[in-house]
Amino acid sequence: MVRRFVAGIVALAAAASRQALVPLPSGAALALVACSSAPPPVAATVDLIIPPIGAASAASAPPPAGASRAKGCSVALSAERVQMSSPTCYLDQHVEDGGVLHYPCTGDGPVEAVFADKLLYRGELRGGEVELEARTELDWDQDACRWGTLGTIRGTLLGGGQLAKQKLQWTYADRVIRGTGCSAACRASTTFDVHD
């Protein structure tokens, strides 16, 4: 019986590849089981917006999240020595290696400063004055507390449409968000020289 069953399956498989029907031996029963190691295809919905011909180009679309809002001109920022409220302070924002400030070449608008550790400050240029800030949070292992930080950059960037070549001020302060018996809060400051 088993031999007839196996012979029937072999004949059926061979015939299926030729797309013909093969009769089973009398009294034989056939059960077919199909297995596949390939997973089913993944279906994903994708939203596409295709403007009509002659409509605004993709360049006028808002930038993706995380992309730079500031366009136009750039200057290098080089930091002087960072002054801390205590020599044991830990600063979660590192600006001592300098960065790049992006600003609109004409008029007011958004500004960004990017530093070596990918720290991003965002703010505005208004009437030649810049004000930017960056906030971070961290869990500090030394005291098991959750800390928040705020860094700001302020000063005169432009005067009469030209770089003012004045120093920009950087200040830093941290605060406890959550925890008890936390370390003392830290403050820090420095100035940036501006270079084209």
C-alpha positions in Angstrom: 0.0 0.0 0.0 2.8 2.4 0.9 4.6 1.6 -2.3 1.5 2.3 -4.4 1.0 5.6 -2.4 4.5 6.8 -3.0 4.4 5.7 -6.7 1.1 7.6 -7.0 2.6 10.8 -5.6 5.7 10.5 -7.8 3.5 10.0 -10.9 1.3 12.9 -9.8 4.2 15.2 -9.3 5.8 14.3 -12.6 2.4 14.7 -14.4 1.8 18.1 -12.7 5.1 19.3 -14.2 3.6 18.3 -17.6 0.1 19.6 -16.6 -1.6 16.3 -17.2 -3.8 14.2 -15.0 -2.7 10.8 -13.7 -5.2 8.3 -12.4 -4.4 6.8 -9.0 -4.3 3.1 -8.5 -7.6 1.6 -7.4 -8.2 1.9 -3.6 -5.4 4.5 -3.2 -6.0 7.7 -1.3 -3.9 10.8 -1.8 -3.2 13.7 0.6 -1.2 16.6 -0.7 0.6 18.9 1.7 2.4 22.0 0.3 5.3 23.6 2.2 7.3 26.6 1.3 10.3 28.1 3.0 9.8 31.5 1.4 7.9 34.0 3.6 4.9 35.8 2.1 5.7 39.1 0.4 5.6 42.2 2.6 3.0 44.7 1.6 3.8 48.4 2.4 1.7 51.4 1.7 3.6 54.3 0.1 2.2 57.7 -0.3 3.3 59.5 -3.4 2.4 63.0 -4.2 3.0 63.8 -7.8 2.3 67.4 -8.7 0.8 68.3 -12.0 3.1 69.4 -14.8 4.1 73.0 -14.3 3.4 72.9 -10.5 5.9 73.9 -7.9 9.1 71.8 -7.8 10.2 69.6 -5.0 12.7 72.3 -4.1 9.8 74.4 -2.7 8.6 71.5 -0.4 9.5 71.8 3.3 12.8 70.0 4.2 12.5 66.6 5.8 12.7 66.4 9.6 16.3 67.0 10.8 17.3 68.8 7.7 18.8 72.3 7.9 16.3 75.2 8.0 19.1 77.8 7.6 20.3 78.4 4.1 22.8 80.7 2.6 26.0 81.8 4.3 28.2 80.1 6.9 30.9 81.1 9.3 33.2 79.1 11.5 33.0 79.4 15.3 36.1 78.8 17.3 35.7 78.6 21.1 37.9 80.2 23.7 38.6 78.2 26.9 35.4 77.0 28.5 34.9 78.3 32.1 33.0 76.0 34.4 31.4 76.7 37.8 33.3 73.7 39.3 36.3 71.7 38.0 34.2 68.5 38.6 31.3 69.6 36.3 30.2 67.3 33.5 29.0 69.2 30.5 26.6 67.3 28.2 27.2 69.9 25.4 30.7 70.1 23.9 31.5 73.2 22.0 35.2 73.6 22.7 36.3 72.2 19.3 34.2 74.9 17.5 31.5 74.6 14.9 29.8 76.1 11.9 27.1 78.7 12.0 24.6 78.8 9.1 22.6 82.0 8.5 20.6 83.8 5.8 22.9 85.9 3.6 20.4 88.7 3.5 17.7 89.7 5.9 16.4 87.9 9.0 15.6 84.2 9.3 16.5 80.9 10.9 20.1 80.1 11.9 21.8 76.9 13.0 25.1 76.1 14.6 26.5 72.5 14.3 29.3 71.3 16.5 31.7 68.3 16.2 29.6 65.9 18.3 26.6 66.6 16.0 25.2 69.0 18.6 22.7 71.3 16.8 21.7 74.7 18.0 18.7 76.4 16.4 17.5 80.0 16.5 16.9 83.2 14.7 18.7 86.1 13.1 16.9 89.4 13.7 18.4 92.8 12.9 21.9 91.4 12.9 21.5 89.7 16.3 21.6 85.9 16.7 20.1 83.9 19.5 20.3 80.1 19.3 19.7 77.3 21.8 20.1 73.6 22.3 18.6 71.4 24.9 19.7 67.9 26.0 18.8 65.3 28.6 20.8 62.6 30.2 20.8 60.0 33.0 24.0 60.5 34.9 25.4 57.4 36.5 27.3 59.3 39.2 24.1 60.3 41.0 21.4 58.3 39.3 19.5 61.5 38.4 17.9 62.7 35.2 19.4 66.0 34.1 18.3 68.6 31.5 20.7 71.1 29.9 20.3 74.4 28.1 23.0 76.0 26.0 22.5 79.4 24.3 24.5 81.4 21.8 23.9 85.1 21.6 25.5 88.2 20.0 25.8 90.5 17.1 26.6 88.6 13.9 25.9 91.3 11.2 26.3 95.0 11.2 25.4 97.1 8.1 25.0 93.8 6.1 28.6 92.7 6.9 30.0 90.3 9.4 30.4 92.2 12.6 33.4 90.2 13.6 32.3 90.4 17.2 32.5 87.5 19.7 29.4 85.5 20.3 28.6 84.5 23.9 27.9 80.9 24.9 26.3 80.0 28.2 25.3 76.6 29.6 23.3 75.5 32.6 22.0 72.1 33.8 19.1 71.3 36.1 17.7 68.2 37.8 14.6 66.8 36.0 14.2 63.8 38.3 16.0 62.3 41.3 17.0 62.9 44.9 20.4 63.5 46.4 21.7 64.7 43.0 25.0 66.4 42.4 25.3 70.2 42.3 24.1 71.9 39.1 26.8 73.2 36.7 27.1 76.4 34.8 29.6 77.1 32.0 30.5 79.9 29.5 32.8 80.8 26.7 33.0 83.1 23.7 33.2 82.2 20.1 35.4 84.0 17.5 33.6 84.3 14.2 35.6 83.5 11.0 34.4 83.6 7.4 
